[in-house]
């Protein structure tokens, strides 16, 4: 026997009323309540270089994917990346990449996530061709996809191609650490250092992911742990001295590339 009833609000506990005249469900019986029209369970997303993630974060990711499903048609994939995937809850926002040929209402998606979860979302809509091109030329794209969670499985085989003018623009961001050291938070400093080191590794055609970049940072700046940057525990004088030298070294390498040819394949 199956009965359909509505949940009513009670003074102390909510309740479901069923008719007294029924051929089953004796008083004291255990029953299962199931929402009619409930959505099917979320599909398990694909993890890339992530060993573990907190259950609440996975629930948020599944909700984000569901929200995008309702507001966006005919996309190819959804990729979650950035500091949100790091262990703990020290992230600033959720970075979302939507792979789609046509335009996406990015603001609507960001507002929906903010209103519902309280989390700030950064949404990028990009087509597959542009993404592959970015992966071949831009170390930041490689960083983003080196560690991520995706709705669908993906495999990108790209040709490494150095465009020095693009790298010059990216490196300029890291100059802000020299000019604004005292004004920046630990996380801001880390982002700017990581940006510079990722470019350096890219110029050397080395593998770019979070682990390799962090190891290179600790090696260059003689740090015991990457948290020395994130927690603002740096010796300003010693750190900036090394930073200026390394920034200049990377900048000169890029300028030589521009001088002798904007692209090197």
C-alpha positions in Angstrom: 0.0 0.0 0.0 1.2 3.5 -0.7 -0.2 6.7 0.7 0.5 10.3 -0.3 0.5 12.9 2.5 1.7 16.4 3.1 4.1 17.6 5.8 2.5 19.9 8.3 4.2 22.4 10.6 3.8 21.5 14.3 4.5 23.5 17.4 7.4 21.3 18.5 7.8 18.8 15.6 6.7 18.8 12.0 4.3 15.9 11.1 2.6 13.9 8.4 -1.1 13.0 8.8 -2.5 9.8 7.2 -6.1 8.5 7.2 -7.2 6.4 10.1 -9.1 4.1 7.7 -6.3 2.3 6.0 -5.6 -1.4 5.2 -1.9 -1.2 6.2 0.6 0.8 8.3 -0.4 -0.3 11.8 0.4 2.0 14.6 4.0 1.4 15.6 5.1 0.5 12.1 8.3 1.9 10.7 7.9 3.6 7.4 10.2 5.5 4.9 9.4 9.1 3.9 10.5 9.9 0.3 10.1 13.3 -1.4 7.9 12.9 -4.5 9.6 14.2 -7.6 12.9 14.3 -5.8 15.9 14.8 -8.1 18.0 11.8 -8.9 21.2 11.5 -6.8 24.1 13.7 -8.1 26.5 11.9 -10.3 30.0 11.4 -8.8 32.3 14.0 -10.3 35.8 13.3 -11.5 38.8 14.1 -9.2 42.1 15.2 -10.7 45.1 15.2 -8.3 42.9 15.4 -5.3 43.2 12.7 -2.7 40.5 13.9 -0.3 38.0 16.7 0.0 35.7 17.5 2.9 32.1 16.1 2.5 30.6 19.5 2.9 32.7 20.9 0.1 31.6 18.0 -2.2 28.0 18.7 -1.3 28.6 22.4 -2.3 30.1 21.3 -5.6 27.2 19.0 -6.4 24.8 21.8 -5.6 26.8 24.2 -7.8 26.7 21.7 -10.7 22.9 21.3 -10.1 22.4 25.1 -10.2 24.3 25.5 -13.4 22.3 22.6 -14.9 19.1 24.5 -14.2 20.3 27.9 -15.6 22.6 26.9 -18.5 22.0 24.8 -21.6 24.3 22.7 -23.7 27.6 23.1 -21.9 30.4 20.6 -22.4 31.8 20.4 -18.8 32.0 22.1 -15.4 35.3 22.4 -13.7 35.8 23.5 -10.1 39.4 24.6 -9.2 41.4 27.0 -7.0 41.9 27.3 -3.3 38.4 25.9 -2.5 39.8 22.5 -3.1 42.6 22.9 -0.6 42.3 21.1 2.7 40.5 23.1 5.3 38.3 26.2 4.9 40.9 28.9 4.2 39.6 29.8 0.7 38.3 33.2 -0.5 36.0 32.0 -3.3 35.0 29.1 -5.6 36.6 29.2 -9.0 34.3 27.7 -11.7 35.1 27.1 -15.3 32.1 26.3 -17.6 33.2 24.8 -21.0 30.6 26.1 -23.5 30.6 27.4 -27.0 28.0 30.1 -26.4 27.8 32.9 -23.9 26.8 32.2 -20.3 25.1 34.5 -17.8 28.1 34.5 -15.4 26.6 37.1 -13.1 23.4 35.2 -12.6 25.2 32.1 -11.7 27.5 34.0 -9.3 24.6 35.8 -7.6 22.6 32.5 -7.2 25.6 30.8 -5.5 26.1 33.8 -3.3 22.5 34.1 -2.3 22.1 30.4 -1.6 25.4 29.4 0.0 26.9 32.7 1.1 30.0 31.8 -0.9 31.6 34.1 -3.5 32.0 32.4 -6.8 34.3 33.4 -9.7 32.8 32.0 -13.0 34.7 31.8 -16.3 32.9 30.6 -19.4 35.2 29.4 -22.2 35.0 27.2 -25.2 37.1 24.1 -25.7 39.3 25.6 -28.4 40.2 28.6 -26.3 40.9 26.4 -23.3 43.3 24.1 -25.2 45.1 27.2 -26.7 45.4 28.6 -23.2 46.8 25.4 -21.8 49.5 25.4 -24.5 50.6 29.0 -23.9 49.6 30.0 -20.4 51.0 28.6 -17.2 48.0 29.9 -15.2 45.7 27.6 -17.2 48.0 24.7 -16.5 47.9 25.5 -12.8 44.1 25.7 -12.8 43.6 22.3 -14.4 46.5 20.5 -12.6 44.2 20.1 -9.6 40.5 20.2 -10.1 37.1 18.5 -9.9 35.0 18.1 -13.1 31.5 17.0 -13.8 32.7 15.0 -16.8 36.0 13.2 -17.5 38.4 15.2 -19.7 41.8 14.6 -21.4 43.7 17.5 -22.9 46.9 16.8 -24.9 48.4 20.1 -25.7 51.6 21.3 -27.4 53.8 23.5 -25.3 54.2 26.8 -27.0 55.9 29.9 -25.4 54.4 33.3 -26.2 56.7 35.8 -24.4 54.3 38.7 -24.8 51.6 36.8 -22.8 54.1 35.9 -20.2 55.3 39.5 -19.9 51.7 40.6 -19.1 51.3 37.9 -16.5 54.6 38.6 -14.8 53.7 42.2 -14.4 51.1 41.2 -11.9 53.9 39.9 -9.6 55.7 43.2 -9.5 52.9 44.4 -7.2 54.5 42.4 -4.4 57.6 44.5 -4.5 55.7 47.8 -4.5 53.0 46.9 -2.0 54.6 44.3 0.3 53.3 45.8 3.6 49.7 46.2 2.2 49.3 42.7 1.0 47.8 39.8 2.9 49.7 36.5 3.2 47.4 34.9 0.6 47.9 37.8 -1.8 51.7 37.5 -1.4 51.5 33.7 -2.1 49.4 34.3 -5.2 51.9 36.7 -6.6 54.9 34.6 -5.8 53.2 31.5 -7.3 52.4 33.4 -10.4 56.1 34.3 -11.0 57.4 30.8 -10.2 54.8 29.2 -12.5 56.0 31.4 -15.3 59.6 30.5 -14.5 58.8 26.8 -14.7 56.9 27.3 -17.9 59.9 28.9 -19.5 61.9 25.9 -18.6 59.2 23.6 -20.0 58.8 21.9 -16.6 55.6 20.4 -15.3 53.4 23.0 -13.7 51.1 22.0 -10.8 50.6 23.1 -7.2 53.1 20.7 -5.7 55.9 21.5 -8.1 55.4 25.3 -7.8 55.3 25.1 -4.0 58.5 23.1 -3.9 60.2 25.5 -6.1 59.1 28.5 -4.0 60.5 26.8 -0.8 63.7 26.0 -2.6 64.3 29.5 -4.0 63.3 31.4 -0.8 64.7 28.9 1.7 61.4 28.3 3.4 60.6 25.3 5.6 56.9 25.5 4.8 54.8 27.4 2.3 52.6 28.7 5.2 55.4 31.1 6.0 54.2 33.2 3.1 50.5 32.6 3.7 50.7 33.5 7.3 52.8 36.6 6.7 55.8 35.2 8.6 58.4 36.4 6.1 61.6 38.4 6.8 60.7 41.4 4.6 64.3 42.5 3.9 65.7 39.0 3.1 62.7 37.9 1.1 62.4 41.0 -1.0 66.1 40.9 -1.9 65.7 37.4 -3.3 62.4 38.2 -4.9 63.8 41.2 -6.8 66.7 39.2 -8.1 64.5 36.3 -9.2 61.9 38.7 -10.7 64.6 40.4 -12.7 66.0 37.1 -13.9 62.6 36.0 -15.1 61.8 39.3 -16.7 65.2 39.4 -18.6 64.5 35.9 -19.9 61.1 37.0 -21.3 62.6 40.2 -22.8 65.3 38.1 -24.6 62.5 36.0 -26.0 60.6 39.0 -27.2 63.7 40.5 -28.7 64.7 37.4 -30.6 61.2 36.3 -31.6 57.8 36.7 -29.9 57.2 32.9 -30.1 59.3 29.9 -29.6 57.9 26.5 -30.5 
